[in-house]
Amino acid sequence: MKIPFVLILFRLLLAPIILGLAYFIGDDSKFIIIVFMYLGLLSDILDGIIARKQNISTQKLRRMDSQVDILFWCSIGLAAWILNPKLISDNARVIVFIIAMEIICYVTSLIKFKKEMCAHAFLAKIWALSLLITFTFLIGFNYAGFPFTIAVVIGFLSYLDILLIILILPKWTHDIPSAYHAYLIRKGIPFKKNQYLNG
């Protein structure tokens, strides 16, 4: 079995485990949930790197990676809500806004390409890191504050970038570093994806 697939499967299996820990064990599970979150992100970074090194970064693998990423981070978000319902409800409007951005990107890609976008863009990677920090504070320290605000801003910019990528691309492809690179593809100007996407 190929290592990138195993890493994606590992992240997929973490999602229900994290939810189960939050729901059935509660506050006593916070530390292990945070550990699983860091391990999940590490697996996300490694699966892309290894797939490229082994030259198996196929469309199927990258689409699977994107879908599992969504499930993984949704499980972390739901766990944060279970453990800190007031913090989540206090910030419900901006959370709904970010979810709406995700849905808009997903639907726009389905309408245009008949499949979901898996750009794995640079800003999306930065957003994942900001989510890691934010959920560390939310789950570990019952605190939203500045990390949450930064994550929301980066999340908005990331989804805006993905939406532009979808609108600019002439046809579906995966691993697009930014809207600028989608423009280069549209104009037929070559660039090396691996130079920008290392994870």
WOQUIJO-V924328 format. One record per pair of residues at least 24 apart in sequence whose C-alpha atoms are under 10 Angstrom apart, sorted by the first residue. I is the first residue (numbers start at 1). J is the second residue. D is the distance in whole Angstrom. If there is no record, write none. Layout:
# WOQUIJO-V924328
i = [I;I]
j = [J;J]
d = [D;D]
This chain:
# WOQUIJO-V924328
i = [2;2;2;2;2;3;3;3;3;3;4;4;4;4;4;4;4;4;4;4;4;4;4;4;4;4;5;5;5;5;5;5;6;6;7;7;7;7;7;7;7;7;7;7;8;8;8;8;8;8;8;8;8;8;8;8;8;8;9;9;9;9;10;10;10;10;10;11;11;11;11;11;11;11;11;11;11;11;11;11;11;12;12;12;12;12;12;12;12;12;13;13;13;14;14;14;14;14;14;15;15;15;15;15;15;15;15;15;15;15;15;16;16;16;16;16;17;18;18;18;18;18;19;19;19;19;19;19;19;19;19;20;20;21;22;22;22;22;22;22;22;22;22;23;23;23;23;25;26;26;26;26;27;27;27;27;27;29;29;29;30;30;30;30;30;30;30;31;31;31;33;33;33;33;33;33;34;34;34;34;34;34;34;35;36;37;37;37;37;37;37;37;38;38;38;38;40;40;40;41;41;41;41;41;41;42;43;44;44;44;44;44;45;45;45;46;46;47;48;48;48;48;49;49;49;49;50;50;51;52;52;52;52;53;57;57;58;59;59;59;59;60;62;62;62;62;62;62;63;63;63;63;63;63;63;63;64;65;65;66;66;66;66;66;67;67;67;69;70;73;73;73;73;74;76;76;76;76;77;77;77;77;79;79;80;80;80;80;80;80;80;81;81;82;83;83;83;83;84;84;84;84;86;87;87;87;87;87;88;88;90;91;91;91;94;94;94;94;95;97;97;98;98;98;98;98;99;99;99;100;101;101;101;101;101;101;101;102;102;102;102;102;102;102;103;104;104;104;105;105;105;105;105;105;105;105;105;106;106;106;108;108;108;109;109;109;109;109;109;110;112;112;112;112;112;112;113;113;113;113;113;113;114;115;116;116;116;117;117;117;117;117;117;117;117;117;118;118;118;118;118;118;118;119;119;119;119;119;119;119;119;119;119;119;119;119;119;120;120;120;120;120;120;120;120;120;121;121;121;121;121;121;121;121;121;121;121;121;121;121;122;122;122;122;122;122;122;122;122;122;123;123;123;123;123;123;123;123;123;123;123;124;124;124;124;124;124;124;124;124;124;125;125;125;125;126;126;126;126;127;127;127;127;127;127;127;127;127;128;128;128;130;130;131]
j = [47;50;51;54;56;46;47;50;51;54;43;44;45;46;47;48;49;50;51;52;54;56;57;61;62;65;47;51;61;62;64;65;43;47;40;42;43;44;45;46;47;48;50;65;40;43;44;46;47;48;61;62;64;65;66;67;68;69;43;64;65;68;39;40;43;44;68;36;37;39;40;41;42;43;44;65;68;69;71;72;73;40;65;67;68;69;70;71;72;75;40;68;72;39;40;71;72;75;76;40;68;69;70;71;72;73;74;75;76;78;79;71;72;75;76;79;75;72;75;76;78;79;72;74;75;76;77;78;79;80;82;75;79;79;75;76;78;79;80;81;82;83;139;78;79;82;83;83;79;82;83;84;82;83;84;139;140;83;139;140;79;80;83;136;139;140;141;136;139;140;76;79;80;136;139;140;76;132;135;136;137;139;140;136;76;72;73;75;76;132;135;136;129;132;133;136;69;72;73;69;72;73;128;129;132;199;199;68;69;125;128;199;125;198;199;198;199;199;120;197;198;199;194;197;198;199;198;199;199;194;197;198;199;198;174;175;174;118;173;174;175;174;117;118;119;120;174;175;115;116;117;118;119;120;174;175;118;118;120;116;117;118;119;120;116;117;118;128;102;128;131;132;135;99;131;132;135;139;131;135;138;139;135;139;135;136;137;138;139;140;142;138;139;139;138;139;140;142;138;139;142;143;142;138;142;143;144;145;138;144;144;144;148;149;149;152;153;156;152;152;156;152;153;155;156;159;155;156;159;159;155;156;158;159;160;162;163;155;156;158;159;160;162;163;159;159;160;163;159;160;161;162;163;164;165;166;167;162;163;166;163;166;167;162;163;165;166;167;172;166;166;167;169;170;171;172;166;169;170;171;172;173;172;172;166;172;174;162;163;165;166;172;173;174;175;176;162;166;172;173;174;175;176;161;162;165;166;172;173;174;175;176;177;178;179;182;197;162;174;175;176;177;178;197;198;199;158;159;161;162;165;174;175;176;177;178;179;181;196;197;158;161;175;176;177;178;196;197;198;199;154;155;156;157;158;159;160;161;162;177;178;154;155;156;157;158;159;161;162;177;178;158;177;197;199;151;154;155;158;151;152;153;154;155;156;157;158;159;154;155;158;154;155;155]
d = [10;10;9;9;9;9;7;7;8;10;8;9;10;8;4;7;9;6;6;10;9;9;9;8;10;9;7;9;7;10;9;9;9;8;9;9;5;7;10;8;6;10;10;9;9;7;7;10;7;10;9;10;8;6;9;10;7;9;10;9;9;8;9;8;8;10;10;9;9;8;5;8;10;7;8;9;7;8;9;7;10;9;9;9;6;8;10;7;6;10;10;10;9;9;7;10;7;9;10;9;9;10;10;7;5;8;8;5;7;10;10;9;9;7;10;10;9;9;7;7;9;7;10;10;6;7;9;7;6;9;9;10;9;8;10;9;9;5;8;9;6;6;10;10;7;7;8;10;9;8;6;10;10;7;9;9;9;10;10;10;9;9;8;9;6;6;9;9;8;7;8;9;10;9;8;9;9;9;8;6;10;7;7;10;10;9;9;10;7;7;9;9;10;7;10;9;9;8;9;9;9;10;8;8;8;10;10;9;8;10;10;7;9;8;5;9;6;7;10;8;7;4;9;9;6;5;9;8;9;8;10;8;9;10;10;10;9;9;8;7;9;10;10;7;9;8;7;8;9;8;8;6;9;10;8;10;9;8;9;9;8;6;9;8;9;10;8;10;10;9;8;9;10;10;10;10;8;9;9;8;10;9;10;8;7;10;10;7;6;9;9;9;9;10;9;7;10;9;8;7;7;9;10;8;8;8;7;10;9;9;10;9;9;10;9;7;10;10;8;9;9;7;9;7;7;8;10;10;10;10;9;7;10;6;8;10;9;9;9;10;7;10;9;9;10;9;10;8;7;8;10;7;5;9;10;8;10;10;9;10;8;7;8;10;8;10;6;8;9;10;8;8;10;10;9;9;9;10;9;7;6;9;9;8;10;9;10;8;9;9;7;8;8;7;9;10;9;10;9;8;5;7;8;10;7;8;9;10;8;5;4;5;7;8;10;10;10;9;7;5;6;7;9;8;10;9;8;10;8;7;9;9;7;6;4;6;9;10;9;8;8;9;9;8;5;6;7;7;10;10;7;8;10;7;5;9;10;8;9;8;8;8;8;10;9;5;8;9;8;9;9;9;10;9;8;9;8;9;8;6;9;9;6;6;9;9;7;10;9;9;10;8;9;9]
